[in-house]
Amino acid sequence: MLRFMPVGDSMTIGSAGEHTWRYRLWRHLRDAYDGPFTFVGPREELYDKAADAPASLAYADPDFPCRHLAGWGEGWLHMAPLIGEAVRAHGADVLLVSLGLIDLGFYTNAEQTAENVRAFIAGAREAEPRIRMVLLPVIPNIRAEVDEPFAAQVDLFNDLLAKTVADLDEPRSPILLASRPEGYDIHTDTYDGTHPNARGEHRIAGAFAGAMWEAWGVGQAYAAGTG
């Protein structure tokens, strides 16, 4: 049984009534991966905007393994201290990570965020030395269109993330840097300039699926509209 753990911020946890990219990826792997697999993690809730809390299980389609380690407003800063225990407790084999936008927006600069990436990787490997990871670059959001210093920090962090992956990738515990979702446009693939709509969910799922297929032969290429 291959155990994937989605790790992320508001774009990964999703909010009440959504499918989430986690669901889209699960649907893809269900049809494309030749073997048993599941999604694991210490959480399963969606974010409830009315309650301002992760308190909803109202998935658009709840019939999938909805476990994860994601949180609205959480970033590398928050997940680095949690990842070791989550990996140990849930037996994760592959981490699918989309983090960084919230860090750069509210908590840490690009260099500090990159240091938290290194702490996250170290914590995951301490828990499971053969853990595999797929890291998604930060997708610039609507703020980056009007805030040049923020946009520069996003670009710098993505450069540092690529360097971190190159530095820390190793055969026993490989790390993939996924490509930015192909064709992603915040004006058509999000509902507010940041959070993915259905189109965006497919594109993010496709970025993770494509990276695993090309590098590891896991599954297949993601077909547009899958799920």
GUPATOR-602966 format. One line per field, with one value per atom (N, C-alpha, C, O): x, y, z negated; atom name. Coordinates in pm, whole numbers. Atoms other than C-alpha are relative to their C-alpha. Last residue first. Example, Ala and Ser with C-alpha at 12.3 -4.5 7.8 and 13.67 -1.06 7.14 Angstrom:
<bados>
east -82, 1367, -77, -26, 89, 1230, 90, 194
north -119, -106, 109, 220, -119, -450, 120, 118
up 6, -714, -73, -90, 0, -780, 0, -66
atome N, CA, C, O, N, CA, C, O
</bados>
This chain:
<bados>
east 58, -1178, -116, -173, 9, -973, -60, -26, 138, -1064, -14, -125, 85, -724, -143, -199, 84, -544, -90, -154, 134, -268, -77, -32, 18, 34, -146, -235, -8, 38, -3, -20, 123, 65, 20, 83, 119, 404, -122, -129, 87, 688, -123, -180, 7, 925, -82, -84, -121, 1048, 0, 104, -122, 798, 124, 215, -3, 498, 133, 194, -21, 564, 7, 82, -133, 615, 27, 135, -101, 313, 140, 221, 5, 82, 110, 175, -52, 189, 5, 105, -141, 145, 63, 174, -80, -179, 148, 231, -9, -332, 88, 167, -92, -249, 18, 130, -136, -406, 102, 212, -52, -718, 146, 228, -22, -772, 59, 153, -126, -725, 33, 148, -108, -1000, 137, 227, -11, -1232, 112, 187, 133, -1158, 18, 126, 40, -823, -149, -212, 46, -764, -58, -137, -92, -549, -45, 34, -137, -699, 102, 223, -26, -1047, 141, 185, 126, -1218, 21, -72, 30, -901, -134, -184, -18, -814, -17, 7, 96, -945, 6, -86, 126, -787, -105, -225, 77, -510, -134, -222, 31, -391, -89, -201, 72, -225, -14, 86, 109, -130, -74, -178, -1, 80, -124, -237, 109, 90, -11, -20, 122, 431, -111, -87, 11, 672, -123, -218, 100, 721, 7, 53, 58, 1047, -97, -56, 32, 1107, -49, -127, 88, 1280, -19, 79, 2, 1431, -101, -207, 117, 1496, -12, 26, 78, 1741, -130, -231, 66, 1862, -88, -195, -92, 1931, -74, -196, 46, 1782, 103, 223, 42, 1907, -55, -75, -96, 2115, -37, 51, -124, 1911, 101, 172, 27, 1586, 126, 157, 15, 1725, -25, 35, -135, 1843, -5, 78, -66, 1496, 141, 184, 61, 1341, 65, 95, -61, 1588, -57, 14, -140, 1481, 69, 142, 5, 1115, 140, 168, 24, 1188, -3, 53, -122, 1346, -21, 65, -98, 1049, 128, 184, 49, 801, 101, 133, -23, 1011, -48, 17, -143, 1018, 35, 120, -26, 640, 146, 179, 52, 612, 26, 68, -90, 840, -46, 36, -126, 635, 97, 158, -100, 296, 133, 163, 2, 26, 107, 131, 20, 39, 11, 39, -126, 195, -14, 86, -83, -115, 129, 177, 40, -326, 82, 104, 143, -135, -29, 59, 30, 208, -149, -217, 69, 214, -32, -109, 108, 472, -58, 15, -39, 671, -120, -235, 54, 529, 51, 44, 21, 737, -47, 14, 22, 717, -38, -137, 70, 867, -13, 79, -10, 982, -86, -186, 115, 1042, 29, 141, 24, 1320, -122, -176, -116, 1467, -22, 53, -4, 1123, 112, 96, 110, 1084, 2, -27, -28, 1424, -106, -77, -98, 1359, 39, 71, 64, 1040, 95, 55, 95, 1209, -69, -89, -75, 1506, -94, -68, -58, 1279, 76, 66, 110, 1076, 56, 18, 40, 1390, -112, -113, -106, 1520, -34, -8, 10, 1190, 103, 71, 108, 1206, -28, -68, -55, 1544, -106, -75, -83, 1387, 64, 79, 91, 1120, 77, 41, 50, 1387, -94, -91, -110, 1559, -44, -8, -33, 1235, 109, 99, -47, 1109, 46, 38, -146, 900, 37, -44, -84, 553, 150, 220, 28, 275, 109, 116, 97, 283, -10, -44, -53, 602, -94, -50, -124, 488, 48, 73, 40, 134, 123, 120, 63, 262, -33, -9, -92, 508, -66, -10, -12, 341, 85, 157, 26, 225, -7, -112, -7, 369, -22, 46, 38, 287, -21, -122, 58, 469, -23, 67, -21, 524, -70, -189, -108, 564, 38, 155, -5, 356, 121, 231, -73, 325, 9, 2, 87, 52, 72, 12, 131, 199, -82, -163, -10, 560, -137, -156, -55, 495, 7, -31, 103, 268, 48, -28, 101, 518, -108, -157, -60, 798, -102, -110, -8, 583, 58, 14, 103, 462, 29, -25, 0, 756, -96, -85, -131, 813, 1, 55, -4, 441, 133, 136, 87, 396, 15, 4, -27, 686, -79, -27, -118, 641, 34, 73, -106, 297, 112, 96, -121, -38, 101, 64, -91, -312, 126, 201, 24, -580, 92, 84, 71, -431, -11, 83, 11, -306, -81, -167, -60, -189, 4, 106, -101, -420, 70, 34, -97, -686, 110, 144, -19, -965, 100, 104, -76, -963, 47, 144, -142, -1237, 74, 19, -34, -1616, 143, 169, -75, -1675, 52, 117, 12, -1771, 83, 206, 91, -1839, -23, -134, -65, -1675, -105, -213, 91, -1884, 76, 73, -27, -1659, -87, -111, 99, -1641, 49, 168, 106, -1471, -103, -212, 3, -1139, -99, -62, -72, -1229, -3, -92, -140, -1367, 87, 168, -48, -1715, 142, 190, 98, -1867, 44, 26, -18, -1552, -98, -64, 136, -1554, 12, 45, 18, -1214, -143, -197, -8, -1221, -13, -56, 100, -1160, 34, 150, 88, -957, -96, -164, 119, -656, -87, -40, 67, -374, -131, -202, -32, -262, -82, -179, -6, -307, 32, 73, -47, -408, -9, -107, 98, -437, 63, 183, -52, -268, -110, -227, 80, -305, 67, 189, -32, -136, -85, -147, 21, -133, 45, 149, -106, -175, -32, -141, -129, -372, 108, 206, 7, -742, 137, 150, 89, -734, -4, -9, -82, -437, -85, -35, -97, -649, 79, 92, 75, -938, 94, 77, 42, -697, -76, -52, -117, -539, -36, 9, -30, -876, 118, 116, 99, -971, 31, 26, -28, -651, -96, -55, -92, -701, 36, 76, -143, -1002, 85, 40, -58, -1368, 141, 175, -95, -1519, 38, 18, 66, -1836, 91, 42, 124, -1665, -64, -77, 108, -1316, -129, -140, 126, -990, -104, -83, 110, -718, -133, -223, 1, -472, -113, -180, 23, -509, -12, -65, 142, -553, -32, -144, 67, -208, -147, -208, 15, -31, -74, -97, -38, 68, -12, 43, 4, -90, 30, -28, 49, 27, 3, 111, -30, 51, -54, -164, 71, 61, 50, 165, -75, 150, -81, -198, 85, 0, 89, 167
north -20, 1337, 95, 120, 121, 1366, 34, 137, 36, 1682, -128, -168, -116, 1717, -46, -122, -38, 1384, 116, 113, -42, 1357, 47, 134, -144, 1163, 34, -48, -41, 813, 151, 217, -40, 638, 24, -56, 23, 635, 51, 169, 95, 607, -37, -144, 128, 770, -105, -220, 35, 1089, -142, -207, -21, 1152, -48, -103, 86, 994, 13, -88, 139, 1148, -96, -194, 15, 1497, -145, -197, -4, 1470, -20, -90, 126, 1361, -5, -107, 109, 1649, -132, -204, -29, 1908, -109, -155, 40, 1747, 26, -50, 146, 1773, -49, -141, 33, 2143, -151, -199, -37, 2184, -32, -77, 94, 1987, 33, -58, 127, 2194, -104, -175, -8, 2510, -127, -169, 3, 2416, 1, -74, 136, 2332, -12, -110, 50, 2664, -140, -197, 61, 2719, -30, -74, 137, 2969, -65, -2, 83, 3276, -146, -236, -41, 3530, -81, -61, -127, 3491, 52, 143, -74, 3203, 135, 214, -23, 3055, 74, 129, 124, 2896, 17, -77, 102, 3168, -129, -211, -64, 3487, -99, -68, -31, 3306, 65, 67, -142, 3151, 37, -15, -55, 2808, 152, 222, -87, 2692, 69, 130, -46, 2404, 83, 40, 60, 2382, 61, 183, -79, 2515, -60, -94, -121, 2227, 79, 22, 1, 1980, 131, 233, -133, 1981, -4, -11, -57, 1619, 143, 173, -117, 1493, 50, 72, -97, 1146, 112, 94, -82, 973, 110, 225, 69, 686, 72, 9, 121, 826, -69, -119, 113, 1175, -127, -134, 120, 1519, -111, -87, 103, 1765, -127, -227, 29, 2014, -126, -203, 49, 2007, -40, -139, 133, 2034, -59, -176, 92, 2325, -142, -236, 29, 2498, -98, -188, 85, 2468, -36, -150, 132, 2604, -96, -210, 66, 2893, -140, -231, 30, 2990, -75, -172, 111, 2959, -38, -156, 125, 3173, -118, -223, 39, 3443, -131, -219, 47, 3455, -48, -151, 128, 3474, -57, -176, 102, 3743, -138, -238, 31, 3945, -105, -191, 82, 3922, -39, -151, 134, 4050, -93, -207, 66, 4345, -142, -232, 44, 4419, -63, -164, -20, 4427, -53, -172, -142, 4471, 35, 153, -87, 4147, 147, 229, -14, 3953, 89, 140, -101, 4018, 26, 139, -133, 3830, 110, 216, -28, 3509, 145, 214, -139, 3384, 27, -15, -61, 3001, 145, 167, -95, 2888, 56, 103, -140, 2595, 85, 48, -89, 2245, 142, 191, -136, 1995, 87, 87, -82, 1620, 140, 156, -128, 1414, 62, 54, -72, 1057, 126, 129, -79, 915, 66, 112, 26, 659, 76, 42, -32, 784, -21, 35, 107, 788, 30, 111, 92, 992, -120, -232, 58, 1158, -104, -207, 108, 1202, -63, -182, 112, 1401, -118, -233, 64, 1619, -119, -221, 73, 1691, -73, -187, 119, 1780, -83, -206, 91, 2018, -130, -239, 60, 2181, -101, -206, 94, 2235, -68, -188, 115, 2392, -106, -225, 83, 2611, -120, -226, 72, 2739, -90, -199, 110, 2822, -78, -200, 105, 3026, -120, -234, 68, 3223, -115, -221, 76, 3303, -77, -193, 115, 3403, -86, -209, -37, 3624, -124, -235, 9, 3491, 48, 42, 51, 3524, 15, 61, -43, 3703, -31, 35, -107, 3688, 56, 173, -122, 3492, 118, 233, -37, 3223, 135, 226, -62, 3223, 43, 145, -130, 3160, 73, 193, -111, 2893, 135, 237, -97, 2553, 119, 111, -130, 2286, 105, 124, -122, 1950, 125, 146, -87, 1599, 139, 164, -127, 1374, 86, 103, -111, 1013, 124, 119, 36, 704, 116, 131, -60, 815, -49, -62, 85, 572, 53, -24, 40, 762, -77, -112, 49, 812, -60, -149, 120, 836, -60, -181, 109, 1074, -129, -235, 40, 1294, -116, -209, 80, 1294, -47, -159, 124, 1412, -91, -210, 102, 1663, -132, -238, 103, 1871, -122, -230, 69, 2101, -119, -201, 60, 2178, -68, -178, 143, 2228, -65, -185, 77, 2563, -150, -227, -34, 2756, -88, -130, 79, 2577, 21, -72, 7, 2735, -93, -174, 68, 2754, -15, -28, -93, 3010, -63, 2, -137, 2751, 94, 102, -94, 2416, 138, 187, -132, 2102, 91, 45, -90, 1762, 138, 179, -94, 1528, 64, 40, -36, 1257, 89, 78, -144, 1269, 44, 162, -12, 906, 144, 186, 21, 932, 12, 65, 142, 929, -17, -65, 49, 1276, -142, -194, 146, 1431, -58, -59, 14, 1804, -147, -185, 9, 1774, -9, -64, -13, 1885, 7, 109, 121, 1754, 0, -105, 53, 2094, -129, -146, 71, 2227, -64, -100, 125, 2374, -97, -187, 110, 2712, -122, -133, -43, 3053, -105, -74, 22, 2921, 51, 57, -59, 3071, -13, 79, -145, 3000, 67, 168, -55, 2631, 151, 202, -126, 2490, 49, 53, -118, 2126, 125, 117, -105, 1849, 96, 112, 33, 1531, 113, 107, -83, 1575, -50, -122, -14, 1355, 79, 87, -123, 1235, 13, -61, 8, 963, 137, 229, -127, 928, -7, -57, -80, 576, 133, 153, -126, 334, 66, 29, -61, -18, 127, 135, 50, -88, 66, 169, 145, -4, -57, -121, 66, 373, -148, -184, 2, 537, -79, -123, 56, 494, -25, -108, 116, 542, -70, -193, 115, 772, -127, -237, 32, 1020, -126, -216, 57, 1010, -41, -148, 135, 1059, -66, -183, 87, 1355, -144, -238, 15, 1525, -95, -178, 89, 1458, -25, -138, 134, 1612, -103, -213, 68, 1905, -138, -226, -12, 1997, -71, -165, 132, 1890, -7, -104, 19, 2201, -147, -228, 5, 2247, -25, -44, 77, 2354, 12, 121, -46, 2493, -75, -144, -30, 2360, 45, 42, 44, 2196, 21, -62, 146, 2222, -49, -147, 55, 2581, -152, -213, -9, 2692, -57, -101, -112, 2560, 3, -102, -131, 2239, 101, 83, -98, 1881, 137, 162, -139, 1592, 96, 84, -100, 1258, 138, 193, -139, 967, 90, 68, -101, 610, 140, 175, -124, 330, 111, 133, -120, 0, 125, 146
up 132, 1207, -2, -109, 81, 1526, -136, -194, 30, 1718, -80, -114, 29, 1879, -22, 57, -113, 1866, -40, -145, 40, 1610, 121, 194, -17, 1732, -31, -8, -140, 1592, 3, -99, -67, 1257, 148, 217, 80, 1088, 75, 108, -67, 1338, -80, -60, 70, 1093, 71, 29, 75, 1259, -54, -58, -76, 1539, -74, -12, -118, 1370, 73, 111, 44, 1029, 118, 115, 59, 1172, -38, -12, -105, 1399, -54, 7, -75, 1117, 106, 122, 84, 893, 78, 72, 26, 1168, -86, -58, -115, 1284, -19, 30, 1, 939, 114, 97, 110, 945, -11, -26, -41, 1290, -110, -80, -99, 1197, 36, 49, 70, 883, 95, 60, 71, 1087, -76, -81, -99, 1326, -67, -30, -53, 1035, 102, 101, -33, 861, 60, 50, -127, 701, 9, -87, 27, 421, 125, 196, 78, 489, -3, 30, -26, 729, -76, -57, 68, 582, 24, -47, 18, 760, -66, -78, 141, 906, -8, 90, 74, 1242, -151, -227, -46, 1474, -81, -73, -35, 1341, 48, 48, 121, 1153, 31, -54, -12, 1478, -118, -130, 115, 1463, 14, 34, -42, 1815, -113, -89, -138, 1688, 31, 7, -78, 1310, 139, 154, 22, 1200, 85, 201, -80, 1245, -45, -97, -106, 963, 79, 28, -11, 771, 117, 233, -131, 689, -16, -107, 4, 377, 142, 214, -109, 353, -22, -81, 32, 21, 104, 78, 102, 74, -31, -64, -49, 404, -103, -70, 12, 267, 40, 26, -68, 323, -15, 0, 95, 61, 65, -4, 107, 259, -79, -117, -61, 581, -107, -92, -55, 384, 60, 38, 113, 184, 47, -5, 51, 499, -115, -124, -99, 655, -46, -29, 11, 335, 98, 63, 116, 336, -20, -62, -35, 688, -114, -90, -95, 587, 49, 71, 71, 284, 95, 65, 71, 496, -73, -69, -99, 732, -67, -30, -54, 444, 100, 95, 103, 275, 46, 18, -2, 597, -103, -79, -118, 623, 8, 46, 29, 267, 118, 98, 95, 345, -36, -51, -61, 660, -99, -65, 106, 490, 51, 37, 38, 758, -103, -129, -117, 956, -34, 53, -72, 668, 123, 174, 67, 460, 76, 82, -44, 714, -65, -5, 4, 654, 40, 92, 36, 750, 7, 101, -113, 755, -38, -132, 32, 502, 129, 216, 19, 631, -39, -16, -101, 571, -24, -137, 47, 376, 116, 223, -119, 436, -50, -120, 8, 156, 138, 221, -126, 99, -8, -80, -44, -248, 134, 159, -142, -274, 54, 159, -84, -604, 149, 230, -100, -769, 99, 190, 28, -1090, 94, 53, 131, -1065, -35, -95, -15, -697, -132, -137, -69, -756, 11, -10, 91, -1016, 63, -2, 104, -791, -94, -131, -63, -500, -103, -104, -33, -717, 57, 14, 127, -859, 21, -43, 39, -506, -132, -149, -91, -401, -40, -46, 53, -712, 90, 42, 116, -595, -63, -111, -51, -259, -113, -103, -44, -439, 53, 26, 120, -620, 37, -25, 58, -290, -124, -142, -85, -117, -61, -60, -132, -401, 76, 23, -19, -686, 140, 233, 109, -841, 20, -70, 136, -654, -103, -207, 15, -276, -140, -158, -59, -233, -20, -28, 69, -473, 48, -31, 126, -330, -81, -149, -27, 21, -130, -142, -21, -87, 19, -22, 109, -79, 45, 145, -63, 165, -111, -173, 80, 58, 86, 186, -111, 176, -59, -124, 41, -71, 124, 206, -93, 35, -55, -86, -92, -186, 91, 126, -133, -484, 78, 24, -92, -773, 141, 237, -111, -954, 109, 212, 43, -1300, 114, 92, 86, -1192, -29, -18, -81, -903, -81, -32, -97, -1115, 86, 111, 70, -1402, 96, 85, 48, -1175, -66, -34, -104, -985, -51, -7, 6, -1276, 86, 61, 129, -1355, -8, -98, 31, -983, -137, -148, -29, -918, -36, -64, 88, -1090, 19, -76, 139, -940, -95, -199, 38, -607, -148, -218, -100, -592, -44, -135, 48, -769, 114, 230, 66, -703, -53, -127, -47, -631, -77, -199, 84, -724, 61, 123, -62, -558, -90, -166, 98, -677, 65, 121, -47, -488, -120, -235, 103, -510, 59, 177, 6, -250, -107, -144, 125, -142, -19, 43, -27, 123, -133, -229, -16, 134, 47, 158, 116, -10, 15, -76, -10, 327, -113, -103, -114, 301, 32, 72, -130, -40, 110, 89, -113, -335, 132, 202, -79, -614, 126, 185, -94, -781, 64, 92, 72, -1093, 90, 44, -76, -989, -63, -137, 64, -1142, 92, 177, 6, -1050, -70, -157, 136, -1132, -22, -135, 91, -818, -145, -225, 4, -619, -95, -157, 0, -709, -14, -121, 72, -615, 16, 127, -84, -512, -87, -202, -16, -760, 114, 153, -112, -727, 35, 137, -13, -954, 116, 204, 128, -1089, 7, -93, 70, -747, -127, -145, 145, -489, -58, 13, 53, -125, -152, -207, 73, 14, -35, -17, 54, 248, -82, -72, 107, 385, -51, -62, 132, 718, -105, -79, 2, 1086, -134, -144, 77, 1067, -15, -59, -69, 1348, -74, -13, -134, 1267, 61, 152, 3, 892, 135, 142, 40, 941, -9, 19, -104, 1137, -34, 49, -112, 893, 113, 173, 37, 603, 114, 145, -13, 781, -37, 29, -143, 832, 19, 109, -60, 469, 148, 196, 55, 341, 59, 97, -92, 578, -52, 25, 32, 367, 105, 170, -21, 434, -59, -126, -109, 281, 15, -75, -129, 75, 117, 229, -8, -244, 137, 192, 87, -193, 30, 131, -65, -59, -99, -221, 85, -268, 71, 60, 13, 18, -89, -56, -133, 140, -3, 90, -34, -222, 138, 162, 64, -316, 44, 63, -62, -236, -83, -203, 101, -294, 62, 170, -48, -102, -115, -223, 95, -246, 64, 85, -33, -3, -110, -160, 80, -130, 35, 9, -9, 113, -68, -34, 0, 0, 0, -92
atome N, CA, C, O, N, CA, C, O, N, CA, C, O, N, CA, C, O, N, CA, C, O, N, CA, C, O, N, CA, C, O, N, CA, C, O, N, CA, C, O, N, CA, C, O, N, CA, C, O, N, CA, C, O, N, CA, C, O, N, CA, C, O, N, CA, C, O, N, CA, C, O, N, CA, C, O, N, CA, C, O, N, CA, C, O, N, CA, C, O, N, CA, C, O, N, CA, C, O, N, CA, C, O, N, CA, C, O, N, CA, C, O, N, CA, C, O, N, CA, C, O, N, CA, C, O, N, CA, C, O, N, CA, C, O, N, CA, C, O, N, CA, C, O, N, CA, C, O, N, CA, C, O, N, CA, C, O, N, CA, C, O, N, CA, C, O, N, CA, C, O, N, CA, C, O, N, CA, C, O, N, CA, C, O, N, CA, C, O, N, CA, C, O, N, CA, C, O, N, CA, C, O, N, CA, C, O, N, CA, C, O, N, CA, C, O, N, CA, C, O, N, CA, C, O, N, CA, C, O, N, CA, C, O, N, CA, C, O, N, CA, C, O, N, CA, C, O, N, CA, C, O, N, CA, C, O, N, CA, C, O, N, CA, C, O, N, CA, C, O, N, CA, C, O, N, CA, C, O, N, CA, C, O, N, CA, C, O, N, CA, C, O, N, CA, C, O, N, CA, C, O, N, CA, C, O, N, CA, C, O, N, CA, C, O, N, CA, C, O, N, CA, C, O, N, CA, C, O, N, CA, C, O, N, CA, C, O, N, CA, C, O, N, CA, C, O, N, CA, C, O, N, CA, C, O, N, CA, C, O, N, CA, C, O, N, CA, C, O, N, CA, C, O, N, CA, C, O, N, CA, C, O, N, CA, C, O, N, CA, C, O, N, CA, C, O, N, CA, C, O, N, CA, C, O, N, CA, C, O, N, CA, C, O, N, CA, C, O, N, CA, C, O, N, CA, C, O, N, CA, C, O, N, CA, C, O, N, CA, C, O, N, CA, C, O, N, CA, C, O, N, CA, C, O, N, CA, C, O, N, CA, C, O, N, CA, C, O, N, CA, C, O, N, CA, C, O, N, CA, C, O, N, CA, C, O, N, CA, C, O, N, CA, C, O, N, CA, C, O, N, CA, C, O, N, CA, C, O, N, CA, C, O, N, CA, C, O, N, CA, C, O, N, CA, C, O, N, CA, C, O, N, CA, C, O, N, CA, C, O, N, CA, C, O, N, CA, C, O, N, CA, C, O, N, CA, C, O, N, CA, C, O, N, CA, C, O, N, CA, C, O, N, CA, C, O, N, CA, C, O, N, CA, C, O, N, CA, C, O, N, CA, C, O, N, CA, C, O, N, CA, C, O, N, CA, C, O, N, CA, C, O, N, CA, C, O, N, CA, C, O, N, CA, C, O, N, CA, C, O, N, CA, C, O, N, CA, C, O, N, CA, C, O, N, CA, C, O, N, CA, C, O, N, CA, C, O, N, CA, C, O, N, CA, C, O, N, CA, C, O, N, CA, C, O, N, CA, C, O, N, CA, C, O, N, CA, C, O, N, CA, C, O, N, CA, C, O, N, CA, C, O, N, CA, C, O, N, CA, C, O, N, CA, C, O, N, CA, C, O, N, CA, C, O, N, CA, C, O, N, CA, C, O, N, CA, C, O, N, CA, C, O, N, CA, C, O, N, CA, C, O, N, CA, C, O, N, CA, C, O, N, CA, C, O, N, CA, C, O, N, CA, C, O, N, CA, C, O, N, CA, C, O, N, CA, C, O, N, CA, C, O, N, CA, C, O, N, CA, C, O, N, CA, C, O, N, CA, C, O, N, CA, C, O, N, CA, C, O, N, CA, C, O, N, CA, C, O, N, CA, C, O, N, CA, C, O, N, CA, C, O, N, CA, C, O, N, CA, C, O, N, CA, C, O, N, CA, C, O, N, CA, C, O, N, CA, C, O, N, CA, C, O, N, CA, C, O, N, CA, C, O, N, CA, C, O, N, CA, C, O, N, CA, C, O, N, CA, C, O, N, CA, C, O, N, CA, C, O, N, CA, C, O, N, CA, C, O, N, CA, C, O, N, CA, C, O, N, CA, C, O, N, CA, C, O, N, CA, C, O, N, CA, C, O, N, CA, C, O, N, CA, C, O, N, CA, C, O, N, CA, C, O, N, CA, C, O, N, CA, C, O, N, CA, C, O, N, CA, C, O, N, CA, C, O, N, CA, C, O, N, CA, C, O, N, CA, C, O, N, CA, C, O, N, CA, C, O, N, CA, C, O, N, CA, C, O, N, CA, C, O
</bados>
